[in-house]
């Protein structure tokens, strides 16, 4: 080393580190999915629903975009957390929907821990995916840098407190209900933002929960499209078009929960305030029409929570191996190694909960992987942003080629396969083939 020029002595350590980073440090990830919890129940169904307003401390960072992010100083329209608690055959499930861009796995697990006294058999927490809501609730370093902003414990605490209050109130309100389900399509509703002209998830699935006198307790619907119609620099918080749709539906009675389908590559047309109102009205009108045409469904409830291993970190936006491999090695320390997928069977509707943003093609393949007998005669939908967040879920060959939403993926191309294996295990554990 003494004989080397000073510049060479300075360059040798970083060069050696770079060469070391070209090796794969990430280790093996293959692991069989494990069904952690499951139940299958039939018989009379009880249900209760509640909505609690979210009031984050202002000013607060807006989530959903990379730096630099807008800081919100006011609330444009109401944010809320909604809860539907269902009980059947002595088993209970809470479906919780928050006006957030995503739900971290740790947040969902902490909510469940706060509700342990209710003896729920499952809690599924999902996000509407509005990119105009607040951040600061996700403690993961990678999430803070990529989309949710600096973690603030008081923000997370307030969110958890309100979510728990909504579940407790819904649990208290439970009464006998009947289920009705329906399906429709929304042609022309959304555009494929990453592969113009390609199909999007344009299905509409509706479950109505009706109490005595046919009063609506809740309307649960699955629609797919990004809630990104407001300018990213706007210093206000908003529930975006899902909030507009749910408020319009709730004006007629009952609670509305608008879950996201395979929205990874879908976006409604338009931009700005008028587009938000138009999209919300469009969705509400079509959900209402599908609910009116819904048919009676079996009194049945099933749930499975499946833990799956995740493939290693591999930031596909870096197309050169000389950059992608070193970045993947470093990100592996921050990336999640495991996650959960969920299966909810309600009446004749089967919801496949994915902790990320599946594209239409990924969702199609995930459903195609299921046994034909489990799908036949049932309304099966992939639900995104459910129970955690691992990024975009795209077809493996598109991820490898940096196409579609694959160019935004943070995990290796095998992610869709890992999610699919978990969903297959969950469906096999709770859905009886026909």
C-alpha positions in Angstrom: 0.0 0.0 0.0 2.9 2.4 0.7 4.1 2.3 -2.9 0.7 3.2 -4.2 -0.1 6.8 -5.1 -2.3 8.6 -2.6 -5.4 8.7 -5.0 -5.1 4.9 -5.5 -5.1 4.3 -1.8 -8.3 6.4 -1.4 -10.0 4.6 -4.3 -9.1 1.0 -3.3 -11.5 0.7 -0.4 -14.6 1.9 -2.2 -13.7 -0.1 -5.3 -13.3 -3.2 -3.1 -16.7 -2.5 -1.5 -18.3 -2.1 -4.8 -16.9 -5.4 -6.1 -18.1 -7.1 -3.0 -21.6 -5.6 -3.5 -21.8 -7.2 -6.9 -21.9 -10.6 -5.2 -25.4 -11.7 -4.0 -25.6 -11.2 -0.2 -29.3 -11.6 0.0 -29.6 -15.3 0.8 -32.3 -17.8 0.1 -35.9 -16.8 0.5 -37.9 -19.9 -0.6 -40.3 -20.8 2.1 -43.6 -22.7 2.0 -46.7 -20.6 3.0 -48.0 -21.2 6.4 -51.7 -20.9 7.3 -51.6 -19.1 10.6 -55.3 -18.8 11.3 -58.4 -20.0 9.6 -62.1 -20.6 10.2 -65.1 -21.7 8.2 -68.6 -20.9 9.6 -72.2 -21.2 8.4 -75.5 -20.1 9.8 -77.1 -16.8 10.8 -74.9 -13.8 10.3 -74.6 -10.8 12.7 -73.1 -7.6 11.5 -72.4 -4.1 12.8 -70.8 -1.1 11.1 -69.3 2.2 12.2 -67.4 5.2 10.9 -65.0 7.3 12.9 -63.5 10.6 11.6 -59.7 10.8 11.3 -58.2 14.1 12.6 -54.4 14.0 12.1 -52.3 16.7 13.8 -51.7 19.5 11.4 -49.5 20.4 9.7 -48.7 16.9 8.5 -46.9 15.5 5.5 -49.0 14.1 2.6 -48.2 10.5 1.6 -48.1 8.7 -1.7 -45.2 10.5 -3.5 -41.5 10.7 -3.3 -39.6 13.8 -2.1 -40.3 16.5 -2.0 -43.7 16.0 -0.5 -46.5 18.5 0.2 -47.2 19.4 3.7 -50.9 19.7 4.5 -52.1 22.6 6.7 -55.9 21.9 6.3 -58.4 19.2 5.4 -60.3 19.6 2.2 -62.9 16.9 2.8 -63.5 14.4 5.6 -61.1 11.5 6.2 -62.4 8.4 8.1 -61.8 4.9 9.2 -64.7 2.5 8.6 -65.3 -0.9 10.2 -67.6 -3.8 9.5 -67.7 -6.6 12.0 -69.3 -9.9 11.0 -70.1 -12.9 13.2 -71.2 -16.3 12.0 -71.2 -19.6 13.9 -69.5 -18.0 16.9 -66.6 -16.7 14.7 -66.0 -13.0 14.2 -64.1 -11.0 11.5 -63.5 -7.2 11.4 -62.9 -5.5 8.0 -61.3 -2.1 8.5 -60.9 0.4 5.8 -58.9 3.6 6.3 -58.5 6.7 4.1 -54.8 6.1 3.7 -52.4 5.4 0.8 -51.4 2.1 2.4 -51.5 0.0 5.5 -48.1 -1.3 6.9 -48.1 -4.8 8.3 -47.0 -3.6 11.7 -49.9 -1.2 11.9 -52.4 -3.9 11.1 -50.9 -6.2 13.7 -50.9 -3.5 16.4 -54.5 -2.7 15.7 -55.4 -6.4 16.2 -53.4 -6.5 19.5 -55.5 -3.5 20.8 -58.7 -5.4 20.1 -57.7 -8.7 21.8 -60.4 -8.4 24.4 -63.1 -8.6 21.6 -61.9 -12.1 20.8 -62.0 -11.5 17.1 -60.9 -14.4 14.9 -59.5 -12.1 12.3 -58.9 -8.5 11.4 -58.3 -7.3 7.8 -57.2 -3.7 7.6 -57.1 -2.1 4.1 -56.5 1.3 2.6 -58.5 3.2 0.0 -55.1 4.2 -1.5 -55.8 8.0 -1.6 -52.6 9.8 -2.4 -54.0 12.9 -0.7 -54.2 11.6 2.9 -51.6 12.0 5.6 -48.3 10.2 6.1 -46.1 9.8 9.2 -47.7 6.5 10.3 -45.2 4.0 8.8 -42.1 3.4 10.9 -40.2 1.5 8.1 -37.2 3.5 6.9 -37.8 2.5 3.2 -41.5 3.5 3.4 -40.6 6.8 4.9 -38.1 7.6 2.2 -40.3 6.3 -0.7 -43.8 7.5 0.1 -45.0 8.1 3.6 -42.7 10.7 5.0 -41.0 11.1 8.4 -42.6 8.8 11.1 -44.4 10.5 13.9 -45.6 8.3 16.7 -48.5 10.7 17.6 -49.9 10.3 14.0 -49.8 6.5 14.2 -51.2 6.5 17.7 -54.1 8.7 16.7 -54.8 6.5 13.6 -54.8 3.3 15.7 -57.0 4.8 18.4 -59.6 5.9 15.9 -59.5 2.5 14.1 -59.9 0.6 17.3 -62.9 2.9 18.3 -64.6 2.1 14.9 -64.2 -1.6 15.4 -65.5 -1.5 18.9 -68.5 0.5 17.9 -69.2 -1.8 15.0 -68.9 -4.8 17.3 -71.3 -3.3 19.8 -73.9 -2.6 17.0 -74.0 -6.2 15.7 -77.5 -7.5 14.8 -79.0 -10.2 12.6 -78.5 -9.5 8.9 -79.0 -11.0 5.4 -76.4 -11.0 2.7 -76.9 -10.1 -1.0 -74.2 -10.0 -3.6 -73.8 -8.8 -7.2 -71.4 -8.2 -10.0 -71.1 -5.7 -12.9 -68.5 -4.3 -15.2 -67.2 -0.7 -15.5 -66.1 -0.5 -19.1 -64.2 2.7 -19.9 -64.0 3.6 -16.2 -60.2 3.5 -15.9 -57.2 3.6 -18.2 -54.1 1.5 -18.1 -51.5 4.0 -17.0 -48.4 1.9 -17.7 -49.4 0.0 -20.9 -51.8 2.2 -22.8 -54.6 0.2 -24.4 -54.1 -2.9 -22.2 -57.0 -4.1 -20.1 -57.5 -3.0 -16.5 -59.5 -4.5 -13.7 -62.9 -3.1 -14.6 -65.0 -5.5 -12.5 -67.4 -4.3 -9.8 -68.2 -6.7 -7.0 -70.8 -5.7 -4.3 -71.9 -7.2 -1.0 -74.9 -5.7 0.7 -75.4 -6.4 4.4 -79.1 -5.8 5.2 -80.7 -5.6 8.7 -84.3 -5.7 9.8 -86.8 -4.1 7.5 -84.3 -4.3 4.7 -82.3 -1.4 6.1 -78.8 -1.4 4.8 -76.2 -1.9 7.5 -73.3 -1.8 5.1 -72.4 -1.9 1.4 -69.0 -3.4 0.6 -67.7 -2.9 -3.0 -64.5 -3.6 -4.9 -63.5 -1.2 -7.6 -60.0 -0.7 -9.0 -58.2 2.6 -9.9 -55.6 4.8 -8.3 -56.8 7.7 -6.3 -54.3 10.2 -7.7 -56.6 12.8 -9.2 -55.5 15.8 -7.0 -52.3 17.7 -7.6 -49.4 16.3 -5.6 -48.4 19.7 -4.3 -51.8 20.6 -2.9 -51.4 21.5 0.9 -54.7 19.8 1.8 -55.8 16.4 2.9 -58.5 14.5 0.9 -60.2 11.1 0.8 -60.2 11.6 -3.0 -62.7 9.9 -5.3 -63.2 6.9 -2.9 -64.3 9.3 -0.2 -66.7 11.0 -2.5 -68.2 7.7 -3.6 -68.6 6.4 0.0 -70.2 9.6 1.3 -72.7 9.6 -1.6 -73.6 5.9 -0.8 -73.9 6.6 2.9 -76.3 9.4 2.3 -78.9 6.7 1.4 -78.2 4.8 4.7 -75.7 2.4 6.0 -71.9 2.3 5.9 -70.0 2.1 2.6 -66.6 0.4 2.2 -64.9 0.9 -1.1 -62.0 -1.6 -1.4 -59.4 -1.4 -4.1 -59.1 -4.2 -6.6 -56.2 -4.7 -8.9 -55.5 -1.0 -9.2 -51.7 -1.2 -9.8 -51.9 -0.1 -13.4 -55.3 1.6 -13.5 -56.2 5.3 -13.2 -59.5 7.2 -13.7 -59.5 9.8 -16.5 -59.2 13.5 -15.8 -57.4 15.7 -13.3 -58.3 18.0 -10.4 -61.5 18.7 -8.4 -63.9 18.1 -11.2 -62.4 14.7 -12.0 -62.5 13.7 -8.3 -66.2 14.5 -8.1 -67.0 12.9 -11.4 -65.2 9.7 -10.6 -66.8 9.5 -7.1 -70.3 10.0 -8.5 -69.6 7.4 -11.3 -68.5 4.8 -8.8 -71.4 5.5 -6.4 -74.0 5.3 -9.1 -72.7 2.0 -10.4 -72.3 0.5 -6.9 -75.9 1.6 -6.1 -77.2 0.0 -9.2 -75.4 -3.3 -8.6 -76.6 -3.3 -5.0 -80.2 -2.9 -6.1 -79.8 -5.9 -8.5 -77.9 -8.0 -5.9 -79.3 -11.5 -5.2 -79.5 -13.3 -1.9 -76.3 -15.1 -0.9 -75.6 -18.0 1.5 -75.2 -17.3 5.2 -71.5 -18.2 5.4 -68.3 -16.7 6.5 -64.7 -17.9 6.2 -61.3 -16.5 6.8 -57.6 -17.5 6.4 -54.5 -15.6 7.3 -51.4 -17.0 5.5 -47.8 -16.0 6.1 -45.6 -16.1 3.0 -41.8 -15.6 2.5 -40.8 -12.8 0.2 -38.2 -12.8 -2.6 -35.1 -10.6 -2.1 -34.9 -6.8 -2.7 -34.3 -5.9 -6.3 -35.1 -2.3 -7.4 -36.2 -2.8 -11.0 -36.1 0.9 -11.7 -32.3 0.4 -11.9 -32.0 -1.4 -15.2 -28.3 -2.0 -15.1 -27.1 -5.0 -13.1 -24.0 -3.0 -12.1 -26.4 -0.7 -10.1 -29.3 -3.0 -9.3 -27.3 -5.8 -7.5 -25.4 -3.4 -5.2 -28.6 -1.5 -4.4 -30.5 -4.8 -3.8 -27.9 -6.0 -1.4 -28.2 -2.7 0.6 -32.0 -2.6 0.4 -32.2 -6.2 1.7 -31.5 -4.9 5.2 -34.6 -2.6 5.0 -37.0 -4.7 2.8 -39.6 -7.0 4.4 -38.7 -10.7 4.5 -42.2 -12.0 5.2 -45.8 -10.8 4.8 -49.4 -12.1 5.0 -52.1 -12.7 2.5 -55.7 -13.1 3.4 -58.7 -14.9 2.1 -62.2 -13.8 3.1 -65.3 -15.8 1.9 -68.5 -13.9 2.5 -71.7 -15.5 1.1 -70.6 -16.5 -2.4 -67.9 -13.7 -2.7 -64.2 -14.6 -2.2 -61.8 -11.8 -1.5 -58.1 -12.5 -2.0 -56.3 -9.9 0.1 -52.9 -8.9 -1.4 -50.6 -6.6 0.7 -49.6 -4.5 -2.3 -50.6 -3.1 -5.6 -51.5 -5.9 -8.1 -51.9 -5.1 -11.8 -54.8 -6.4 -13.8 -52.6 -9.1 -15.4 -51.2 -10.2 -12.1 -54.7 -10.5 -10.6 -55.9 -12.5 -13.5 -53.0 -15.0 -13.1 -53.5 -15.2 -9.3 -57.1 -16.2 -9.8 -56.2 -18.6 -12.5 -53.8 -20.4 -10.1 -56.8 -21.4 -7.9 -58.5 -24.8 -8.3 -61.4 -24.5 -10.7 -63.8 -25.9 -8.1 -62.9 -23.1 -5.7 -63.8 -20.5 -8.3 -66.7 -22.0 -10.1 -70.0 -20.4 -9.0 -68.3 -17.8 -6.8 -67.5 -14.1 -7.3 -63.7 -14.0 -6.8 -61.8 -10.7 -6.6 -58.3 -9.8 -5.8 -58.2 -6.9 -3.2 -55.1 -4.8 -3.1 -53.6 -2.6 -0.3 -54.8 -5.2 2.3 -53.1 -6.2 5.5 -49.6 -4.8 4.6 -47.6 -3.4 1.8 -44.8 -4.9 -0.3 -45.1 -2.6 -3.4 -46.3 -3.4 -6.9 -47.3 -7.0 -7.8 -46.7 -7.5 -11.6 -46.3 -10.5 -13.9 -42.7 -11.8 -13.5 -41.6 -11.5 -17.1 -42.7 -7.8 -17.1 -40.7 -7.2 -13.9 -37.6 -8.7 -15.5 -38.1 -6.6 -18.6 -38.8 -3.4 -16.7 -42.2 -3.2 -18.3 -45.6 -2.2 -16.9 -45.6 -1.6 -13.2 -42.6 -3.9 -13.0 -40.3 -0.9 -13.3 -41.6 0.3 -10.0 -41.1 -3.0 -8.2 -38.8 -3.2 -5.2 -38.7 -6.9 -4.8 -37.5 -9.6 -7.2 -39.8 -10.9 -10.1 -40.9 -14.0 -8.0 -43.1 -11.8 -5.8 -46.3 -12.6 -7.7 -45.5 -16.4 -7.5 -44.9 -16.1 -3.7 -48.2 -14.2 -3.3 -50.0 -16.8 -5.5 -48.7 -19.7 -3.4 -50.0 -18.1 -0.3 -53.4 -17.4 -1.7 -53.7 -21.0 -3.0 -52.9 -22.3 0.5 -55.5 -19.9 2.0 -58.2 -20.8 -0.4 -57.6 -24.5 0.0 -58.0 -24.2 3.8 -61.3 -22.4 3.8 -63.1 -22.7 0.4 -64.8 -26.1 -0.4 -64.6 -27.0 -4.1 -67.9 -27.3 -5.9 
